[in-house]
Amino acid sequence: MKSLLVSLLFVGLFMSGCEQKKLEPIAVGEMNEYKDPGYGFKIKYPKEWRSIGTTGKAVFCKSQEVANKFIDPSTGEEGAEVVAEVQKYGGSTPEATLQAAKDELKQTWQDIELKPDEQVTVAGKTATKVPYSVKVTSKTSIIGFRVFVPGDTALYSIDCVGYGDQYAIHTAVFDAVLKSFELPFVAPRKSNVWVASTNMDTYQCEYFTMPYPDNLVTAPQQKKDKDLVMELHADRLDCSIHIDVFGAKKLTVDKVWEQNKGKYKAKGTGESTIDGNKAYWVDYPSGVPNISSRAYFVVKNDKVIRITINYFAPQREAYFNAFEKCVSSLKLK
């Protein structure tokens, strides 16, 4: 009998030790404010979290390990994450951009379950909230919601997500982050035509320098397989100077042009010079209504510098002329 009592006591202690400790809700404490350097939106996040995203896609979480867990559930640390991202309309409607974003959400996660849309108010705008869950194991799911806020020229999304029980305990934090979101301020224009500023800034990198009007906004892009990708845009996000740099693989500009010219539905082509170096250009339709494009190819130090200018065709003089001046003043290194 004594042995039986000891065994039962041991089992009871073992079972109580195996019980999972209930997680306490995370209180909203002091918060830092993030202002996106390219698009100007603002959002706050817990002071103990880190900002690890890029321009146009801000990511906030406690650590890189937490972020890794949402990418690959077999690694990382359980936690919560907030992602604020800009999706340009690019000539599309806000409704079509929202639908495309929802379709992309379905493709991002396997076994995702989207709940019915909810209408909420964020930053004074009527926004669409899409709750969702993703089953990771038979007992664990990634739970979150994505809120889409329509802006003047882009759709802004705020994704609040938690791994397992982390979603429930971060509810107050998610609410506070969402309430802090601010759309970029757009100053009222005195006329319907954008005018390039006479004050100049200079973009500098290891491949070139380029003066540009200070009312263009620098928006770094993801490099992927390129050595450099950068973009400057005017008041419209679809009016921009986009520059990417990649290896020439010992080819001359003539050979580079021969390899690339067939990729464009050319409306016109020609030769020019950039900083004294031979260059080729091609005019082509961008595929977006009223937006036209011109691409330049030049080679320096075994690097291809491709400059693409996109402009609103009905106001060609305002955009195209200003962008062309930037290209003509570009200095190659």
N, C-alpha and C positions, 0 to 999 in steps of 0.2 A: 504493500500500500504506500509506504514511504517513497519507494522508487517511482511509483506511478505519479504521485504528487509532484515530485521533482521534475519528471518528464513533462507533465502538463505545464508546469511553471516555465520550463525552458521553451516549450512551443509557443506559449503566450507571449513571452518576451521576444522571441524570434519574429512572430507575426506582427507585433506592434512596431518592431524595428523596420519591418518591410513596408509598413503603411507610408504612402507618399505624403510628404508634408504639404499642407494646403498653402498655395501661394497667396500672399497678401496683395491687394490692389496697389499699383504704383501711384503715389501722389504727384500732383503737378507742382514741380518746384521752380527754381529759377530757370529762365530760358534765354538762349542766344537768338539773335536775329540774323537771318541770311538774306542777302540781296543778290539776285543773280546778275553777274557782270555783263551778260550779253543781252538779256531780255527784260531786266529790271523788276521782276516780281519779287515780293518779299514773303518770308515765312519764318516762324519761330520754331525752335526745337529744344529739347532738354539740354541744359548746360553740360551734363555729363556725357552726352552723346557726341559723336564726331560727324563732321561733314566730309563725305568721301566721294561725292559725285563730280560731274563736270558741268560746264556752262550749258544751260538748257535742260539738264537732267541732274537735279540735286538729290543726293542720297544721304539720309540721316539715320544713324543707328549707334549702338553702344561701342561696337568694334567691327573690324573687318571680318572677324570670325562669325559674327551674327549675320552679316551680309552674305557670307559664303554659304550659310545654312539654307538660305532661300534659293540659292543657285543650285546647290547639290546637297540635298538633305542628309546624305551619308557622311557629310563633313560638318565642320563648324560648330557654333554654339547657339542654343535656342535663345530667342529674344524677339524684339519688335523692330520694325523698320518703317520709315516714311520716305517716299520718293515723289518729288515734285518735278514734272516734266512738261516741256513745251512741244506742241505739235502744230506746225504751221498749216494754215489753210491751203496755201499754195494754189489759189484760184478755185478751190473747192468750197462748198458751203459748210457752215458749222455743223449741220445735221449729218452730212456725209462724212465729215472728219470724225465725228463722234462714233458713227457706225463702224468706220474703219478701225478706230481705236478699240472698240469692243471686240471686233473680229480678231484683232491682233492679240488681245487678252486671252481669247480662247485658244489661240495657237501657241501662246507662251507656256501654258501649263497643260499637262496631260491630266485627264480626269477632273477638270475644273467644273464646278457647279455654279452657274450664275443665278442669283436670286432676282426677283422682279425689280425693275428700276424704281428708284424713289426720287422725288423732287425735293431738293433742299435749297437753302439760300447760303451762298458763300461769297464773301467780298461784295455784298449788295447785289449779286447776280443770281438768277434762277439757275441752279446747277443740277446735274444728274448724278445720283449716287448709285453705284452698281455693287451690291454686296456679293461676295463669292467665297467659296471654300474649295480647297484642293486636298483630296485624301492622299496622305503620304504612306501611312500604314493602316492596319485595321483599327487601330485605336487613336491615331494621331492625324490631325489635319492642319494645313496652313489656312488660316481664316483672315479675311480682310475685306476691305471695300475700296473702290476707286471712285473719286468724285471728279467729274468733268465740268470745268468752269469756262464758258465761252468768253473770249476776249475780242478786241477789235480786229486783230489780224491773226490770231492763233487760238487754239484750244489748250487750256491748262488742265493737267490732271494731277490729283494728289492721291497717292496710293498709301493706305495705312494697313499694315499687315502684321500678324503675329504668328509665331510658330507654336502650335498646340495651345496650352493654357496661357501663353504669353499675350494672346489677343485680348482675352477678358480682363486681365489685370492692367492692361495699358489703355483701357477705354477712356479714362479721363485725360490721359496724355494725348490720345488721338483727337479728342474733342478740342483741346486747347490749341493744338497745332493747326487744325482745320480753321478754327475761328481767327487765327492770327494771319491767315493768308491774305495778301494784298496784290491786286493786279497792278501792272506797271502804269504809272501816270503818263497819259498822253496829252501833251499841251495842245490847246486849241490852235489851229492854224489860221493865220490871217487871210490866206487865200487857198484855193484848191490845188495849187501847184507847189511842189517841194522845191526849195532853193538851196543849193549847196552853200555851206558856210564859207566865208572868206578866211576864217581862222583855220589853220592847218595843224594836224597831228602827224606823226610819222610812225609807221609800222616797221619794226626792224626784226630780222631773223638772220640765221647764218647763210641764207640763200639770196636775200634781196632786202632792200629798203624801199618804202613807198610812202610819200606824203599823201594825206587824204583829208578832206574837210572834216572838222571835228564834230559835225552833226551826223556822221556815219558811225555806226555802232560795231565794235569788234565782237565777233561771235566765233570763238574757236570751235572746230569740228573734230569728230573722231578721226584719227589718222588711218586706222585699219592697215592696209598694205602700203600706204604712202609715207614719204619722209616728212611731209608737212601738209596740213590742210587748214586753211583759215578762211574767214568770210567777214566782209563788211556789208552791212545793209543800211538802207535809208529809212524813211518813215514807213515804207512798206517793206515787209520781210521778203517779198518776191522781187524787190529791186535791190540787187546786190552785186558785189565783186567777190567772186569765189576763186581762190587760188590753191592749187595743189601741186606738190613737187614729188617727183618720183624718178627712179633711175633711168638713164638714157641707154644703158647697156652698150656703150661705145658707138651708138648710132648718131649720125649727124641730124640736124633739124630737118633736112630734106627727107631722110629715111623715116624719121619719126612722123612727119606729116603724111608720108605715103601710107604708113601703117594705120593712121588714125582718121584720115579724112573721110573714109568710107562709112564711118560710124555716125556721121551727121547727115541729116536731110538738108543739104546745103541750099540756101537761097542766094548765096554769093560767097566767093572766096577771093583771097588776094595775098600779096606779100607786103611786109613792112619791116621796120626795125624796132627793137626794144633795147635801149641803152647801147646802140651801135651794133647789136647782134641781129642777124637775119631772123625774121619771124614770119609765120603764116597765120592767117585768120580765116574764120568761117562764120557766116551769119546763118542762123537756123531757127526754126520755130521751137519754142520751149515745150510745147504741148499744153501750156496753160493759156486760156483765152487772154488776149491783149498783152501777153508777156513775150517779148522777143529776146534773143540771146546772141552773143558773139563770143567765140572762143579763140584765144591766141595760143600758139605753140612757139616756144623758144628754148634753146639748149645752151647751158653754160656749165662747164666743169663736170660733164657727164651727168647732168641733171636736167630733166625736162621740167620747165616751169609752164604750167598751163593756167592761163587767166581766163575766166569766164565771167562776162558781165551780163546780167539779166535786168531788163528795164521795162517799164510800163510804156507800151508803144504809143498810146494817145498823147503822152507827155514826154516824147523822146528827147526833145531838146534839154529838158530839165535833168533827166537821169543819164542818158547816154553820153551827153557832152561832158558832164562832170566825171563820169566813170572813165571815159577815154583820157581825160587829163591825168587821172591817177596812173593809168597804164603807161602813158607816154613819159611820166616822170619817174617810173620805176628804175632803180639802179640794181643791177645784178652783181653778185659777189663771186 
